[in-house]
């Protein structure tokens, strides 16, 4: 079942300087369809137990694009219509394509 996806600011540092994150939307062609995904990076991450990581990254797959940037919401944010990737085999294949050579469990599928 399709959903309305709200686009996020691109490559914009969100948060305090030195301790922020960025989101970059990207597209991948898969089985003749366009797949929208986000690459997220966080910098200067501190955990509740006092641990620290200088950089953490991950991928969130929004899904298959049905209608691209067709309008805006009341906040002026751009909207697209997306079909989530629900097929497990397709999720596994996309995970390997998007995070090749590494643990594809770092690829999340939005639904």
MOSULLIN-V406730 format. One record per run of one state. SS is the DSSP state (@ for helix, = for strand, . for the rest). FROM is the first residue (numbers start at 0). TO is the last residue. If there is no record, write none. Layout:
SS_FROM_TO / SS_FROM_TO
//
This chain:
._0_0 / =_1_5 / ._6_12 / =_13_15 / ._16_17 / =_18_29 / ._30_31 / =_32_45 / ._46_50 / =_51_71 / ._72_76 / =_77_82 / ._83_86 / @_87_97 / ._98_102 / @_103_105 / =_106_108 / ._109_110
//
